[in-house]
Amino acid sequence: GNKLTRQTAAQSLMYRLVTLDIARKEVAELLKNNRFVQLNASWCPDCVYTQSVFRKYDVIDKVKFFEIGKYSRGTPDFENYYLAFQEAANKKNLPLIFVDGKFVATEHTFHDWENSKTLEQQFKNLGLL
């Protein structure tokens, strides 16, 4: 049993609780250092949709995806990262899409752009195309 105890202790040392303060700093850095950012969860259908739009226009490699889905909903990590992104966007949604540090779109925005046949022009305006 001794080996197991040492292993568990090592794992808990590696694990770092993400406070809201840490999350805010990391999100600010991410938005500063990446021109195009999407708050993403692999289990979120709307995130999959916006990714498919980026893929369709062959710009997915330009977008930095923050995968919040790797944290369990309800944990401090998930909640604090989600809150930090919500504060940055001044909006509660998944996905949240940022350009040059500013919130620009959700999946609803992409649907609107597609329906009005302006998506390609919008992507050009944002510097994606």
VEXVOMAR-837711 format. One record per residue: x, y, z of N, C-alpha, C, O in turn. Coordinates in steps of 0.02 Angstrom, whole numbers, padded with zeros to 5 digits, always signed. Each point is the difference from the previous one (the first is absolute). Example, Ala and Ser with C-alpha at 12.3 -4.5 7.8 and 13.67 -1.06 7.14 Angstrom:
! VEXVOMAR-837711
+00660-00284+00390-00045+00059+00000+00045+00060+00000+00052-00001+00033 -00070+00054-00069+00042+00059+00003-00039+00055+00037+00025+00055+00008 
! end
This chain:
! VEXVOMAR-837711
+00041-00060+00000-00041+00060+00000+00042+00063+00000-00024+00053-00019 +00087-00059+00040+00043+00059+00006+00013+00034-00067+00000+00062-00005 +00010-00103-00046+00013+00027-00067-00059+00042-00024+00009+00054-00030 -00069-00078+00042-00061+00035-00020-00004+00068+00034-00019+00050-00032 +00035-00047+00095-00003+00063+00038+00048+00051-00029-00018+00059-00009 +00078-00080-00008+00050+00045-00029-00026+00026-00068+00008+00059-00016 -00037-00104-00023-00026+00019-00066-00055+00052+00007-00001+00049-00037 -00044-00059+00084-00056+00046+00010+00025+00068+00023-00025+00052-00022 +00075-00052+00065+00030+00063+00024+00031+00038-00058-00006+00061-00005 +00041-00097-00038+00032+00031-00059-00053+00030-00046+00008+00055-00026 -00063-00092+00017-00053+00025-00044-00032+00063+00029-00015+00047-00037 +00005-00045+00102-00032+00059+00029+00047+00060-00001-00023+00057-00002 +00089-00069+00002+00048+00055-00007-00003+00029-00071+00005+00061-00009 -00014-00105-00040-00004+00023-00070-00065+00038-00013-00002+00045-00042 -00049-00063+00078-00065+00032-00011-00002+00068+00033+00015+00007+00060 -00034+00043-00098-00002+00068+00024-00070+00026-00010-00026+00000-00056 -00003+00021+00110-00068+00027-00005+00001+00067-00036+00040+00044+00016 -00083-00037-00064-00002+00063-00038-00049+00048+00035-00061-00010-00001 +00089+00061+00031-00042+00051+00032-00025+00048-00054+00025-00001-00057 -00074+00041+00073-00026+00049-00048+00055+00049-00020+00004+00021-00058 +00038-00003+00105+00056+00047-00014+00048-00030-00051+00020+00034-00048 -00002-00098+00057+00044-00034-00048-00034-00004-00068+00030+00014-00051 -00094-00034+00051-00037-00007-00063-00003+00067-00038+00011+00001-00060 -00024+00053+00096-00003+00067-00032+00066+00017-00032+00002+00025-00056 +00053-00038+00092+00068+00016-00027+00014-00042-00062+00025+00025-00050 -00041-00090+00054+00015-00045-00056-00042+00018-00061+00025+00000-00057 -00088+00017+00068-00045+00019-00056+00024+00066-00031+00000+00007-00061 +00020+00040+00103+00026+00064-00026+00063-00011-00043+00006+00029-00053 +00039-00072+00076+00061-00016-00037-00017-00033-00067+00027+00017-00052 -00073-00066+00055-00021-00037-00059-00028+00048-00053+00016-00005-00059 -00059+00051+00082-00032+00047-00047+00050+00051-00027-00008+00025-00055 +00059-00010+00095+00052+00048-00021+00047-00032-00052+00022+00033-00047 -00008-00098+00057+00051-00034-00040-00026-00036-00061+00039-00025-00041 -00105+00021+00033-00030-00034-00057-00052+00044-00032-00046+00024+00033 +00053-00013-00099-00046+00046-00034-00072-00026-00001-00047+00037+00010 +00040-00103-00022-00066-00031-00004-00006-00055+00053+00041-00046+00002 -00091+00052+00041-00009-00048+00055-00073-00022+00004-00046+00039-00008 +00038-00104+00020-00068-00026+00014+00001-00038+00065+00040-00046+00010 -00086+00065+00035-00013-00040+00059-00041-00060-00025-00053+00008-00030 +00079-00068+00043-00025-00060-00031-00010-00057+00050+00036-00006+00049 -00087-00036-00063-00007-00063+00035-00017-00053-00051-00047+00008-00040 +00085-00062+00040-00010-00053-00051-00070-00029+00002-00025-00024-00051 -00008+00026+00110-00068-00028+00006-00055+00051-00019-00059-00016+00005 +00079+00075-00026-00048+00053-00014-00016+00003-00075+00044+00017-00040 -00106-00033+00020-00018-00001-00072+00011+00067-00035+00020+00002-00058 -00032+00053+00093+00009+00067-00030+00074+00015-00013+00017+00035-00048 +00027-00063+00091+00072+00008-00010+00022-00041-00061+00041+00023-00039 -00068-00083+00033+00015-00043-00057-00022+00035-00065+00035-00004-00050 -00092+00037+00053-00025+00037-00058+00047+00057-00020+00018+00006-00059 +00002+00036+00107+00044+00056-00018+00068-00025-00026+00029+00029-00045 -00005-00084+00075+00062-00031-00025-00009-00023-00073+00046+00009-00040 -00104-00037+00025-00012-00024-00069-00001+00059-00049+00020-00008-00058 -00043+00066+00081+00000+00060-00043+00073+00022-00012+00019+00016-00056 +00021-00014+00110+00071+00017-00008+00034-00049-00048+00041+00020-00041 -00058-00084+00047+00029-00052-00042-00021+00010-00073+00042-00006-00046 -00105+00021+00035-00027+00010-00067+00038+00055-00037+00011-00005-00061 +00008+00058+00097+00036+00056-00030+00076-00008+00006+00038+00045-00017 -00018-00103+00042+00071-00018+00006+00040+00050+00043+00057+00017-00015 -00089+00006+00069+00034+00047+00045+00006-00029+00072+00020+00036+00046 -00037-00099-00038-00002-00030+00067+00069+00003+00034+00004+00005+00061 +00049-00008-00101+00068+00002+00028+00018+00070+00027+00049+00006+00037 -00086+00044-00056+00013+00068+00024-00032+00012+00069+00017+00047+00035 -00063-00092-00016-00038+00010+00062+00029-00041+00057+00013-00060-00007 -00003+00093+00064+00023-00034+00061-00063-00021+00038-00042+00042+00018 +00037-00106-00005-00058-00026+00037+00019-00013+00073+00047-00037+00014 -00084+00068+00032+00009-00015+00070-00051-00054+00017-00061+00013+00001 +00085-00073+00013-00044-00058+00011-00020-00004+00074+00034-00030+00041 -00092+00061-00026-00025-00001+00068-00031-00068+00016-00011-00017+00059 -00004-00020-00111-00031-00066+00008+00043-00052+00034-00024-00052+00021 +00089+00067-00014+00044-00048+00035-00009+00004+00076+00025-00043+00037 -00061+00094-00014-00017+00006+00071-00072-00022+00010-00041+00009-00044 +00027-00037+00102-00068-00022+00014-00043+00059+00020+00020+00043+00040 -00080-00040-00068-00048+00052+00018-00012-00003+00075-00007-00054+00029 +00004+00112+00003-00013+00003+00072+00064+00004+00041-00002+00016+00059 +00060-00031-00089+00064+00006+00036+00023+00072-00001-00019+00038-00045 +00060-00017+00094+00025+00069+00000+00037+00017-00065-00005+00056-00025 +00042-00104-00002+00038+00012-00062-00048+00021-00056+00009+00052-00031 -00059-00093+00019-00049+00014-00053-00034+00067+00013-00002+00043-00044 -00026-00035+00104-00040+00059+00016+00042+00064-00005-00024+00051-00025 +00086-00053+00049+00042+00060+00001+00024+00019-00070+00000+00059-00017 +00019-00108-00024+00018+00016-00069-00061+00026-00038+00005+00049-00037 -00062-00081+00047-00061+00021-00035-00018+00072+00021-00018+00041-00043 +00023-00026+00107-00016+00067+00024+00049+00051-00027-00019+00056-00019 +00083-00073+00017+00051+00046-00027-00014+00017-00073+00007+00057-00021 -00026-00108-00018-00018+00013-00070-00064+00040-00006-00005+00044-00043 -00044-00058+00086-00063+00038+00000+00013+00073+00014-00029+00044-00031 +00073-00031+00080+00017+00069+00017+00034+00035-00059-00014+00057-00015 +00060-00093-00018+00036+00029-00057-00048+00017-00058+00010+00049-00035 -00061-00091+00027-00048+00009-00055-00059+00043+00021-00036+00026-00043 +00025-00020+00108-00061+00030+00028-00061-00037-00025-00052+00029-00016 +00059-00096+00012-00053-00043-00027+00010-00070+00026+00057-00024+00006 -00113-00010+00008+00003-00070+00021-00021-00044-00058-00059-00001-00019 +00106-00035-00010-00015-00043-00057+00058-00048-00011+00056+00013+00021 -00072-00067-00054+00051-00047-00022-00020-00020-00071-00052-00031-00008 +00091+00047-00043+00066+00031+00000-00002+00077+00007-00052+00032-00010 +00111-00005+00027+00012+00072-00003+00060+00010-00047+00051-00033+00008 -00058+00077-00056+00053+00011-00049+00026+00071+00005-00038+00049+00000 +00105-00044+00005+00033+00065+00009+00047+00013-00058+00031-00046-00027 -00025+00109+00008+00049+00022-00049+00036+00061+00029-00032+00048+00021 +00098-00050-00021+00041+00055+00027-00022+00017+00071-00003+00059+00019 -00011-00111+00021-00017+00010+00070-00071+00021+00014-00021+00007+00057 -00018+00004-00110-00069+00023+00008-00049-00054-00020+00010-00035-00050 -00064+00029+00088-00053-00047-00016-00034+00021-00065-00019+00058-00008 +00012-00105-00040-00033+00017-00063-00058-00045-00019-00044+00021-00037 +00041-00083+00063-00051-00044-00026-00015-00060+00045+00041-00021+00041 -00102-00004-00050-00021-00066+00025-00022-00040-00061+00006+00023-00056 -00032-00083+00068-00027-00039-00056-00059+00036-00033-00012-00007-00060 -00025+00046+00101-00058+00038-00027+00024+00050-00052-00032+00010-00052 +00088+00023+00066+00029+00048-00047+00017-00034-00066-00015+00026-00054 +00047-00085+00059+00018-00037-00061-00062-00020-00040-00001+00006-00061 -00051-00028+00096-00064-00017-00034-00028+00061-00035-00022-00004-00058 +00022+00061+00092-00025+00062-00030+00039+00018-00063-00028+00018-00051 +00095-00023+00057+00043+00016-00057-00012-00048-00058-00001+00021-00058 -00008-00084+00073-00015-00049-00053-00067+00014-00033-00006-00001-00061 -00045+00014+00103-00067+00013-00026-00003+00063-00043-00037+00003-00049 +00076+00047+00067+00001+00063-00038+00053-00002-00056+00011+00051-00033 +00022-00108+00025+00051-00010-00052+00058+00050+00006+00029+00021-00050 -00013-00002+00112+00054+00049+00011+00060-00031+00036+00048+00035+00016 -00051-00100-00002+00052-00031+00042+00070+00010-00029+00046+00017+00037 -00039-00029-00101+00067+00006-00031+00026+00072+00007+00058+00011+00015 -00102+00037-00026+00020+00071+00007+00017+00016+00072+00049+00035+00014 -00088-00061+00033+00014+00011+00071+00068-00029+00019+00038+00033+00036 -00022-00093-00061+00064-00031+00013+00057+00043-00029+00053+00007+00030 -00065+00022-00088+00049+00045-00031+00009+00062+00043+00056+00022+00013 -00111+00006+00011+00002+00060+00042+00039-00013+00065+00034+00044+00025 -00041-00105+00001+00035-00018+00063+00073-00018-00011+00039-00008+00047 -00020+00001-00112+00069-00018-00015+00013-00075-00001+00057-00022-00001 -00111-00016+00003+00007-00074-00003+00014-00023-00071+00036-00049-00011 -00065+00084-00037+00010-00018-00071+00038+00055-00037+00013-00006-00059 
! end
